[in-house]
Amino acid sequence: MARTLFILFAVMVLAPTGFAMLFGGASLGIGAFMLGSALSGASKPDLPPKKAEWNVVNIDSGSGNTRGYTKLIKRDELVQDRSVRVLAYLNFDEVRGNDPTPVHPEDRENFIKTSAPRLARAECEVLLSVLASKCVVGSTSVNRVGGRELYSIEFGLLYVEKAAMGDVEKQQELSFIESNIGLNRNGGPRTRVGRTGQASLRREFYQEAATVCARQRQQNGNCSVQSVRVSASYDERNHMVNVVGSATLALLQSQTTAQRLVGQTR
């Protein structure tokens, strides 16, 4: 999928006084791809655990990168922040599927709520076939949309990525880079589908995240999918769902490679 990749990232250069350099505005031809110090407005947690073979120079208690870097260090574990967040819109019949159990109209909303974990587990199976080696349901929630027989269903999945991160240069100063990419078709801001088309579209998103990260491994040695988010809004006039997919990727790059990425064209 042809895309344009825009980079904005902070590189911390080691010097006696400490010195930060900011590069930005380059087009790399991969996707709506913002490289940067994510979570800069978040609270400042303690320093993450370190790997002896990695000399990452832009991680400290004030960098805003610690939460993302901790996910990377613990990429073989199920951790709270490495998640897939999904919002979908379905009616009663679409949730019920082939379940023959009779449900009284007054009990339909409760049926939807008790069915949400089942739907989330089914989504885990999709994730396991494309992106993850482990997946568990972290949360579910259900809300009725107005007075209609329509429900917004949200769930969070925790996962361990299936693909290996790749090669990380040793004995070099490295920069932790976190990147937000769009996953919609043809690089568009959203995709309109009917309610029954949401599941197949989400699978496309998971595959696209895996594909873009694999391309980064080929080009730059390593990449990890940190999270995926699928947001949606319902158009009642056309009974269509506007779906937006995005993912956060992480890379560890040498200072030289980080500077080469800026200004690279494809």
Sequence and secondary structure as in RCSB ss.txt:
>XXXX:A:sequence
MARTLFILFAVMVLAPTGFAMLFGGASLGIGAFMLGSALSGASKPDLPPKKAEWNVVNIDSGSGNTRGYTKLIKR
DELVQDRSVRVLAYLNFDEVRGNDPTPVHPEDRENFIKTSAPRLARAECEVLLSVLASKCVVGSTSVNRVGGREL
YSIEFGLLYVEKAAMGDVEKQQELSFIESNIGLNRNGGPRTRVGRTGQASLRREFYQEAATVCARQRQQNGNCSV
QSVRVSASYDERNHMVNVVGSATLALLQSQTTAQRLVGQTR
>XXXX:A:secstr
     EEEEEEEE  TT EEEEEEEEE SSSSEEEE TTTTS         TT EESS STTSS HHHHHHHHTT
TS  TTSEEEEEEEEEHHHHHTT      GGGHHHHHHHHHHHHHHHHHHHHHHHTEEEEEEEEEEEEE TTSSE
EEEEEEEEEEESS  B   SSSEEEEEEEEEE SGGG S EEE GGGHHHHHHHHHHHHHHHHHHHHHHHSB EE
EEEEEEEEEETTTTEEEEEEEEEEEEEEEHHHHHHHTT   
